[in-house]
Amino acid sequence: MSSRFVAGFRIEDALTVAQTLDKQGLFSTLDSLGENVSSPDQARRAAQVYHRLLDAIAGLNSNVSLKLTQMGMDLGEGLAFDIVSGLVRHAVEAGTFVRVDMEGSPYTQATLDMVRRLHALPENRGHVGIVIQAYLRRSQKDIATLLADGIRIRLCKGAYKEPPEIAFPGKSEVDQNFVALMKMLLKSGIYHGIATHDEAMIRATKDFAAAERIDRGSFEFQMLYGIRRDLQRKLVQDGYKVRVYVPFGEQWYPYFMRRLAERPANVLFLARNFFRK
């Protein structure tokens, strides 16, 4: 089952997937799985995988995504900043982009602060971005702040289990907020990613872009590797940009188990999509 949703163990496996996607007209973002490292050496080793990736994806429509806890955030903000800033510098030199993933709510503010600090360096502008989760009640305010800084955003619904005082508990509320935030992003004039497999959210995005005469090339849809491959190809055929999130690495098992344990709806989501094309 994991092989359907995870590219493999090695960098070479991820690159093979990225090359295949590239030939199909699909972009990719590569994610070396792992989080919450327990030593600075582990964090630096994780970063070296990304340095190798940044060299290897030259010539592909690809970038990288990383988690701050994998870069040593739990061990010290200074350590994580030094490691990630080195990766962003490498991305600048390689002419590509680093997306900092959003983790659970205990890390939300620290992630926002670090990405804004990195992006504030003139040489980094346009080469580092962030993820915002539509189910968090704070997200509209966070997006307004990020847009003022000119930071590229991936908008997703959110997959962590969060208490109702900080996250909308119902799907309809999350969907409503997702659409509102999507409209903010598309009207901003900044290149963002709308990350969803929900056809209602995709339709709302397409309809809004058409109504506002927003060019299809000014944003992209994003989806997970192995999920709704039929829809990914259809969107490309219709002239939209689509980026596929490609996880890989030996940490695939804790990655799956944590996501499934945190939110039972994730189990149903994967099960429904396992037998789809």
Protein Blocks (a to p, Z undefined) as FASTA:
>chain_A
ZZmmpgbjbfklmmmmmmmmmmnopacddddedehiabfklmmmmmmmmmmmmmmmgoia
cdddddfklnopmnopklmmmmmmmmmmmmmmnopacddddddfklmmmmmmmmmmmmmp
mklgopaccdddfkbmklmmmmmmmmmnopacdddfbjcdcdfklpcfbfklmmmmmmmm
mmmmmmnopacddddfbfklmmmmmmmmmmnopafklpccdddehiaklmmmmmmmnopa
cdddddedjklmmmmmmmmmmpmklmmmmmmmmmpZZ
